[in-house]
């Protein structure tokens, strides 16, 4: 699938009308600055560009909550900071709660709240 098709896919599954899909795709790619990649396959993009596509896909249906497991795990420092900033901005813009699991100490700088999990045994649950 192309970048555009990846972003459209969750909305198609949710039976969103075509004109709304087109408007939403345009809005997301503009905010994430990925317009020029719409007809490319994500596998040909850099790690940071792929992460921006993943953010667009995650936010396509305007979810109330986004769960991100190590969203910057395979990125360099510069792209990691960009992804955290974009996630933060997008969640504010769309009034979305973001729950991030990360070993990256930079992640907490973009959080309203930090919860540290340590060794939890099943009997503690």
FIGUKE-50302 format. One record per residue (C-alpha): residue number from 1; residue in three letters; x, y, z. Coordinates in steps of 0.5 Angstrom, whole numbers, plus 500, padded with zeros to 3 digits. Layout:
# residues N
NODE/NUM/Ala/X/Y/Z
...
***
This chain:
# residues 125
NODE/1/Unk/500/500/500
NODE/2/Unk/502/507/499
NODE/3/Unk/503/512/504
NODE/4/Unk/496/515/502
NODE/5/Unk/493/508/502
NODE/6/Unk/496/507/509
NODE/7/Unk/492/513/512
NODE/8/Unk/486/512/509
NODE/9/Unk/485/504/511
NODE/10/Unk/483/505/518
NODE/11/Unk/478/510/516
NODE/12/Unk/475/505/510
NODE/13/Unk/474/500/515
NODE/14/Unk/470/505/519
NODE/15/Unk/466/506/513
NODE/16/Unk/468/514/513
NODE/17/Unk/465/517/507
NODE/18/Unk/470/518/502
NODE/19/Unk/470/526/502
NODE/20/Unk/471/526/509
NODE/21/Unk/477/521/508
NODE/22/Unk/480/526/503
NODE/23/Unk/479/532/508
NODE/24/Unk/482/528/514
NODE/25/Unk/488/525/510
NODE/26/Unk/490/532/507
NODE/27/Unk/489/535/514
NODE/28/Unk/494/530/517
NODE/29/Unk/499/530/512
NODE/30/Unk/500/537/512
NODE/31/Unk/501/537/519
NODE/32/Unk/506/532/519
NODE/33/Unk/509/535/513
NODE/34/Unk/509/528/509
NODE/35/Unk/505/531/503
NODE/36/Unk/511/529/498
NODE/37/Unk/510/522/500
NODE/38/Unk/503/520/499
NODE/39/Unk/504/516/493
NODE/40/Unk/510/512/496
NODE/41/Unk/511/506/499
NODE/42/Unk/513/507/507
NODE/43/Unk/519/502/506
NODE/44/Unk/522/507/501
NODE/45/Unk/522/512/507
NODE/46/Unk/527/514/512
NODE/47/Unk/525/512/519
NODE/48/Unk/523/519/522
NODE/49/Unk/518/519/515
NODE/50/Unk/516/512/517
NODE/51/Unk/514/514/524
NODE/52/Unk/510/520/521
NODE/53/Unk/506/516/517
NODE/54/Unk/505/511/523
NODE/55/Unk/502/517/527
NODE/56/Unk/498/519/521
NODE/57/Unk/495/512/521
NODE/58/Unk/494/512/529
NODE/59/Unk/490/519/529
NODE/60/Unk/486/518/522
NODE/61/Unk/480/516/526
NODE/62/Unk/481/521/531
NODE/63/Unk/481/516/537
NODE/64/Unk/481/518/544
NODE/65/Unk/487/514/546
NODE/66/Unk/493/512/543
NODE/67/Unk/498/507/545
NODE/68/Unk/505/508/543
NODE/69/Unk/510/502/545
NODE/70/Unk/517/505/544
NODE/71/Unk/515/510/538
NODE/72/Unk/522/512/537
NODE/73/Unk/526/505/539
NODE/74/Unk/529/505/532
NODE/75/Unk/530/512/531
NODE/76/Unk/536/517/532
NODE/77/Unk/536/522/537
NODE/78/Unk/534/528/532
NODE/79/Unk/528/524/529
NODE/80/Unk/526/521/536
NODE/81/Unk/525/528/539
NODE/82/Unk/522/530/532
NODE/83/Unk/517/524/534
NODE/84/Unk/516/526/541
NODE/85/Unk/514/533/539
NODE/86/Unk/509/531/533
NODE/87/Unk/506/526/538
NODE/88/Unk/505/532/543
NODE/89/Unk/502/537/538
NODE/90/Unk/498/532/535
NODE/91/Unk/495/530/541
NODE/92/Unk/493/537/543
NODE/93/Unk/491/539/536
NODE/94/Unk/486/533/536
NODE/95/Unk/484/532/544
NODE/96/Unk/487/525/544
NODE/97/Unk/490/522/550
NODE/98/Unk/497/519/549
NODE/99/Unk/500/513/553
NODE/100/Unk/507/512/551
NODE/101/Unk/511/506/554
NODE/102/Unk/519/508/553
NODE/103/Unk/526/507/556
NODE/104/Unk/528/513/553
NODE/105/Unk/529/519/558
NODE/106/Unk/527/524/553
NODE/107/Unk/520/522/553
NODE/108/Unk/518/524/560
NODE/109/Unk/519/531/557
NODE/110/Unk/513/531/553
NODE/111/Unk/509/528/558
NODE/112/Unk/504/531/563
NODE/113/Unk/505/525/568
NODE/114/Unk/510/519/569
NODE/115/Unk/509/513/571
NODE/116/Unk/515/508/573
NODE/117/Unk/514/501/573
NODE/118/Unk/519/496/576
NODE/119/Unk/519/489/577
NODE/120/Unk/512/487/578
NODE/121/Unk/510/480/579
NODE/122/Unk/503/477/577
NODE/123/Unk/501/476/585
NODE/124/Unk/502/484/585
NODE/125/Unk/496/485/580
***
